[in-house]
Amino acid sequence: MIFTETRTKGYGSHFGSSLLSIFLLCSAAANANDSEYFTSGNQLVPLSETDISIRKEILTIGLQDDKFANVTVYYELFNPGTTDKTVLMGFEADPSYNDDYVFHPDGKHPHIHDFTVEMNGEKLSYQNAVCQQGTPDGLQPIDMSKYEVCEETVTTVHPIGNDTLFIPFSYVYYFQATFKPGLNKIRHTYKYTQSRGVGFAFKIDYKLTPATRWANHQIDDFTLVVRADHTAKHFLIDEELFDMAPWRLTEGEGKQRVTPHPGRSLREFSLRNGAYTWHKTNFCPKSELSITSADEIYLFNERATFGAFYDRSSSLELNFGKERTNNRMKEDLRKRIAHNLPYAHRGHVFNDRVLDDYFSTLWWYIPNPDYKDDQSDFTEIDKQFLAY
């Protein structure tokens, strides 16, 4: 199938910006070799001109300890016509860098799993393709018999025999969706690998702006839910994109605050076994969502105390503790704190005055008097701290 249908006004500018984004991404890869970008989440979008509008979206992102971000998206889309309308829809996934450096010609992204789409109660089948970005006339599959991959980044291809023309590409998941007149419901799920690097234990990117490609150029009713089920997460979200409405704790235990950072205003979250929710009507996203582990603001802060950031799936904070606290804290006290970090993360209330005083200074700490010491859900990282 060739994606050559006429695009709505503004599509070309979007893919032009994608071209710039890929260029910057490749540049970042060359300068941040200790980081691994796997991919971003993305909206389901029309791949051709359409008068279908997006009335409602509930985007749920689950933060897990298994290195994946779990995504569930519920859409309500409106067909204003009086007859069924079939629209070619797709999901674009950027290629990874600093990863396996392997090109996947079948169009299946190595870091996206369990992709499903259900429309009006029926499961839809989908196909994959490697498609060029940056074209004004729509996404087009790349004929790899005429192109080869840029070996340095594996995020661009170039015509065989011409190593000066670099073309960014996406792995695309696409399908035909038939919209009945009126309201249609789509449920979309998948999971993808969290990125990681020097200065952050995990990073979860999700592209929101492609949603403006629908006919109404906005999401009439948008809800974002960030979940931490069976775990606790300490993370950051840029405040600018979400400063027009409040975040609400809708399940579990949590706390939040605005944290200034050089050149940015961040909202800092501590969330355990629950969810934070953000809701906005007439939402027209101007930038993309990025959820980053909170060690980004603590790792290189000389005033940060041992344990200021803790995550059950990363040992970055263990190195942080060794490097930053050797000259400030007695070895025996550091070991006691390290040993008890997994328990504090689960809300253990300390009878020991020294430990209680110390963990009370850690912003993420949320006491839970009902917590009973139990190691059954301890991760391998947690166990490293017990043995420290």
Secondary structure, 3 states (H helix, E strand, C coil): CCCCCCCCCCHHHHHHHHHHHHHHHHHHHHHCCCCEECCCEECCEECCCCCCEEEEEEEEEEECCCCEEEEEEEEEEEECCCCCEEEEEEEEECCCECCCCCCCCCCCCCCEEEEEEEECCEECCCEEEEEECCCCCCCEECCCCCEEECCCCCCEEEECCCCCCCEEEEEEEEEEEEECCEEEEEEEEEEEECEEECCEEEEEEEECHHHHHCCCCCEEEEEEEEEEEEEEEEEEEECHHHCCCCEEEEEEEEEEEEEEECCEEEEEEEEEEEEEEEEEEEECCCCCEEEEECHHHHCCCCCCCCCCCCCCCCCHHHHHHHHHHCCCCCHHHHHHHHHHHHHHHCCCCCCCHHHHHHHHCCCCCCCCCCCCCCCCCCCHHHHHHHCC
